[in-house]
């Protein structure tokens, strides 16, 4: 799924913004959940992107860990970019290894898409708006106003992560998928 998004995402206008067919997504999710083999290359890339966001939303406690929610939110209140990057790296060290591996691939994909934003209209800000709610959510539900403010803060964090992913995760994230 990520490999396909890495290949096709950068040349797809509105990737992660436009939704795939709800019916197709539901059918494919059921197949994937049952363990059946699914050939996503035959599907719209928007279906793949929608399925991937759904997968992220179903990670228990979120990929960035709802337990660290307050710490993630406070990162963006820190002084300069270097301080933010160091704080983010310390938070990443607290995540389960599987989450870190997946995050590296996710930001490798987002970096590739961002690098061709003139073509796909998905700069770091737009990507963050679309993907942030799937990466972290508060551990308890709250009022719509508080959730809206939280989403803005997390979007700002994800934008920063996307813009600085090579410094945060290392330059090798740009080549995790090899030459495709």
Buried (B, 14 or more C-beta within 10 A) or exposed (E): BBBBBBBBBBEBEBBBBBBBBEEBBEEBBEEBEEEEEBEBEEBBBBBBBBBBBBBBEEBEBBBBBBEBBEBBBEBBEBEEEEEBBEBBEEBBEEBEEEBBEBBBBBBBBBBBBBEBBEEBEBBBBBBBBBBBBBBBBBEEEEEEEEBEEBBEBBBBBBBBBBBBBBEBBEEEBBEBBEEE
